[in-house]
Amino acid sequence: MKLSRLLSVFKTLILRGIGSGVSVLFAILVSRYLATAEAALFFVLFNASVIGAICFRWGIDEVVIRRVAAAKAEERESIAGALVTQAHRRVLFWVGIALLIGTALLSPWVSRHLSDMDYLDFSLMVIASGLIACAAAAARVLQGEGKTDAATFYLNICVPVLALLGLLCLTFIGEKIGARQLLWCYLLAAVTMYVAVVPVRYGREILSAFSPNGRGVRADAADLTAANRLGMVVLAQQALGWSAVAIIPIFYGDSAYAGFVVSQKLATLISLLMLAINFTFSSRFAALHAKGELRELWRLVRLSVGAILVASVAILALAWLFMGHILEYARVPRHFGSIVIIMMIGQIAFSMAALFAVVLSMCRREKFLLRAQVILASVFVPLLIVACATVNLTVASWVFVLAYSALACTLFDRVRRVTGGEVVDV
């Protein structure tokens, strides 16, 4: 691996580390300063917002990366404009559907069974998700162009930092902090990110697309088909983690869920290097595959795997040493320390699976990815439900380790065959 690429990975690692560190700090401060019920309600809405931001753009961001990376310089702007505009169409449609579904919260019976969530809270979350989804599609263009520092800032740092600043301002004011105040902070952060990324470069195309008399640019049918498949891949890939948003509060209560969210955030630190590698090399993976340089692609994958394993062991050791202090500050019971370690082990396997998934996506193997992810999700989500219904949360957490390990092994085999020239179907 060339020194310039190592430096690029290192810079991305630092930037993503800052973003992840801010997200972890934000979760810890929410757990510390909000009442348990308010913290649980905010975490449910916050996690649902993260899920929504990914689902609303439905795989088109992955298409943006590989299309922009493989395009000629003179064609990039038109391709990017078409895909970002299509992302807005897609996001607007799903935001409308979500807001319509959310009207069920106007019923007191429904609201009461969802931790007293009301329609305004839900709407704030949905609108923030939509803005972040549109801005993320535009930021992926920067990633495809190789401008990873700027893309990393917008995708991983901007919103968490602004939300954290909002939380700190509320604590300095001295008011009693509730979930709604934080949701307003989160929405303002999403608006800021959108304004910074989208209007200057793509405002004209978007206005043209949504004007009464103009149709604007449109993405190719092949790109939309690939985006639909990749959207399903993302949904299936994250199904187990996302299902915990609903499953764990039902079986273990708000207090356990708040502790579990903090555990999840701490566990994601394991994924930092994987995220940095994927972010830096996704366009490189696409370019190598397009040129037929499969041996170089396989070498890059092996180096990435080794780097992820070394970094994961180091982070796991540090977490073990300082676990007590972190949980005490977050006012989370100490027995959650074992859950954090289990979730971190699962994140090591998830990091491997995510790396292999990005390689297969850039190699246009979304059909296989979709089949593999759906099959595994259909097995392990019900298994998580059964585990939560029958055993304690610590034991149930091992389901994540089993699921991500099975997924990593499955995807690794296909990556090895693809880069070895054994698989030619797409």
N, C-alpha and C positions, 0 to 999 in steps of 0.2 A: 504494500500500500504506500503510495507516494506521500511525502511529507506534507504537501499542500492539502491532500485529502485528510490526513490525520489531524492537521490543524483545523480543518473545516469541521470535522467530527467533534473535536475538542471544544470549539467555539459553540457549536450547537448544543453540546452536552452542558456547557456552562449556562447557556441561555435557558434551555429546557429545565435544567436543575433549579434555576431561579424561579421559573414558572411553577414547577412542582413544589418547591419549597414554600412559595407563597400560598399555593393551594392547601398544603398541609397546615401551615400556620393559620390560614383562614378557618379551616375546619376545627382546629384546636381552640381558637378564640370564640367561635360560635358555640362550641360545647361548653366553654368556660363562662361566657357572659349571658347566655340565654337560659331561661328556664327549660327543663328537660322537654316538656311538651312542645314549646316553641322551637327549640333546637331540632327536635324530631320532625316537626312540620316543615321547617325550612330545608332540612336535609332531603326530605322526600321531594319537595318542589325543585330544589337545586339539582338533585340527581336526575329528576325527570326532565329538567331543562337541558342538561348535558345530553341526555338520550335524544330529546327532541331535536336539538341542533344537528345531531348526526343523522337522524332519520329523515328530517325535512329535506336535506339536500340529496339524500338517497343515492349515494355512490358517485355522484357527478364530480366530486372533488378528486377522486382517484383517476377518473378519466381526464380531468384537467391536467394533472401532473404528467401522465404518460403521453398525452397528445401534444402538450406544449414542449415537453422535453425532446420528442422525436421530430418536431416540425422544423422547417427551415426558418431562419430568422425573420425573413420578410412575411411569412405566413402566420407568425405567432399571434400578432395583435388581433387579426380577424378571428382566428380560432378561439382565442381567449375571450373576446367579446361575445361570441356566439354562446360559449359554454356558460359564462357568468350570467348572461341574460336568461338562458334556459334554467339556471339554478334559481333565479328570482321567480320565474314562473312556477317552478316546482315547489319552492318554499311557500309562496303565497297560497297555493292550492291547499297544502297540508296544514298551514296555519289556520286557514278558514275552516277546514274540517275539524281541527282540534278545538277551536273556539266554539264550534257548533256542538260538539260532543260534551264540552265542558258545561253547557247550559244545564246539564243534569244536576250540577252542584247547587242550582237555585232551589232544588228540593231540600228541605231541612233533613229529611231522612237520609239522603245520599251524603250530604255534607257531614252529618253526625258520624256516619260510618267511615269517613275518610279523615279522621282526626280534626273535625270541625273546619275543614278547608272550605273556603268560600270562592265564589266565581271570580272576584277581583284578584285574589292571590293567584289563582290558576291562569287568569288572562295575562297578568304581568309575566309569569313564567313562560307562557307560550310566545308572547311578543318578543321577549328577550331571546328565546331560542331561535325564532325566525330571523332576527337581525344578525345574530352570531352565525347562523348557517349561511346567509348570503355573503357576509363578510369573509367567512372561511373559504368559500369557493373562490373569491377574488384573491385571497392571500395565497391559495394554492398555485395560482399563476406565477407568483414570485418564486415559489419553490421549484416549479417546473423550469423556470429560467435560470435556476442556480443561485438565486438571491436568498439563501437559506437563513441568513441572520434576520433580515426584515420579515420573512415569513414566520420564523420562530417567534419573533416578538409579538406579531399580531395574533397568531394562533394559540400561543401558550402563556404569554405574559400580560398582555394588555388588560384583558377583562379581570383575571384574578387580582392584579395589583390594584386596579380601580375599585373593585369590590372590597378589598381589604382596607383601602383608604377610607371608603365609606363607613365600614364597620368601626374603624378607629375614631373617625369623626364623631360618630354616635356615642361612643364610650366617653370621649372628651366632653361632649355636651352634657353628659350625665343623665340623659333620659333613660327610662326603662326600655330596653331594646326588645323588639318583637320580630317575628318572621316577616311581617309586611314591610317594615322599614328596610330590612336587608334586601327584600325583593325589589324595592324601588332603587336601592343602590345598584343592584345587579342589572336592572333594566337600563339605568343611566350609563353604566359601564358598557353595555351592549350597544347603545346608541353611539357612544363615543368611538368604539371600534369600527362600527359601520361607516360613520362619517369619515373616518381617517382612511379607510381602504377603498371604498366603492365609488363615490360620486365623481371624483376628479378624473379617473381613468375610464370609467364605464357609464357615467351618468347619461351621456348622449344616447348610447345604444339602449339603455334601459328605458329612458323616457320615450324613445321611438317605439320600443316593443309594446309599451303599455298605453300609448296614445290612442285616441279613438279611431284615427284614420291611418295609423301606421302599424305595420306588422313587425318591423325590426328584423334583426338577424336571427337565424335559427340554427341549432346544432344539427349535425348529421344524424340520420336515423341509426346508423351503426353505433355512434357514440351514446345515444340515448338507450339503446338496447344493452350495451355494456354497463352503463350507469345503473340501469334497473337491476341487473344481476349483481353488481358490486354492492348496491344498496341492500339487497337480500343477504349478501355475504356479511356485511357489517352487522346487520340485525342479528343474524344467527351467531356470529362470532362473539357478540357482546350479550347474548341472551341470558347466559348464566349469571353474569355479574349484574345485569339489569333486573333480572327476576328477583334478586335479593332485595331490591327496593320495596317490593310488595310482600315477599314471603316472610322475611325476618321480622318485621313489625307485627305481623299477624300472629306468629307463633311465640315470639319472645318479648314483645312489648316495646314501648317507646325508648325506655332507658337502655335496653340491650341494643336497640337499633342505633341510637346515637353513638354508643361505644363501638359498634361494628363499623360505622361510617369512618370514625377516626382511625380504626384499624385498617380499613381499606385504603385510606389516604396515605397512611404510613407505608403500607405494602407497595404502593405504586412507585415508591422511590427506587425499588429494584428495577423498574422498567426504564429508568432514565437513559442508560446507554443505548438500549434497544431503540428507544424513540429517537435518540440523536442519530444513530446509524440509519434507521429507516428514513428519517427526514432528510439526511444528507445524501443518501445513496439511491433513493427511490428513482429519481430521474436517471441516475447512472445505470441502475438495473435495466430500465426500459431501453436506454441507448445501446447497451451491450447486447441485449436480446435482439434488437432491431438489426444490429450489424452482424449477428451470428457468432459473436465472440463468447461462446458458451463456457469455454475453459476458464477464461478470465472471470466470468460471472460466478462460476463455482468457487474459484479461489477467493473472491471477495466475500462470498457467503460464509466460507469456512473461517476466514479471518474475523468476520463479524460475530460468529458464534463463539469463538474463543474469547473475544473481548467482552462479550456479554456475560459469559460464565465467570471470568475473573472479577469483573466489576460487581456482579451479584453477590459473590462470596464476601467481598469487602464490605458492601453495604449491609449485608445480613449480620456480619460480625459487629459493626458499629451500632446497629439497631439493638442488638442483644445487650451491649454494654450500657446504653443510655435509656433503655426501655422504661425503667422505673421512673426516671425524672420526667420523661415525656408524658407518660400516662398520668402522673401526679399533677402536672401543670394543667393538663386538659380535663382534670377531674373525672377521669375514667378509671373504673376499678382495675386493680393490678392484674386480676386474672385474665384480662383482655390481652396481656402480654403474649400468652401462648397463642392466641388467635392471630395476633400480628405476625408472629413467626410463621405460622402455618400459611397465612395469606401471602407472605413474602415468598415462601417456597413455591406456592402456586403461581406467583407472578414470574418466577424464573422460567417455569414451563410456558407461561403465557407469552413472555418475551420472545422465546424461541418460536412459538407458533406464529406470533405477529410478524416476526422477521420473515419466516417462510411464506406467510400469506402475502406480504408486500412483494416478495420476489415473484410469486406465482401471478399476482395481479399485474405486475409490470410485464410479465411474459404472456399476458392475455389468456391465462388459465382460469378465468372466473367461473366457468361451468363446473370444473372439478372443485374449486373452492366452495361453491354454493352447495354442492352435494355433500361434501365432507362436513361443512359447518352445520347444515341442517340435520344430518343424521346424528351428529354428536350432541347438538342442542336438544334434540328430541329424546335423547337418552338421559342426559344429566340434569336437565331442569326438573323432570319428574323425580329423579333421584334426590335432588336437593329438597324438594317438598317432603318426600318420605323421611329423609334424615331429620329435617326440622321438626317433623311431627313426632318423631320417636326418640331422638337423642338430644343431648345438650348442644349448645352453639359451638363449642370447641370441637366436638366430634364432627358435627355437620360441616364445619369449615374444610375438612379434608376432601369433600366432594369437589371443591375448586381445584385442588391439587390433581386429583384423578382425571378430571375433565380436561384440564389444560395439558397434562402430560400425554393423554391419548391423542389430543389434537396435534400437538407438536410432533409426535412420532409419525402420524399420518401425513402431515404436510412435508416433513423432512424427506420421507421416501419419494414423494412426487417431485420435490425440488431436485433431488439427486438424479432422478430419471430424466427430468426435463433438461437439466444442464449437461447431462451425459448424452443427450441426443436420443434417448430411448423413447420419448413420448413426443409424438408429432401432432396429435389431435389437440384442438383447442375447445 
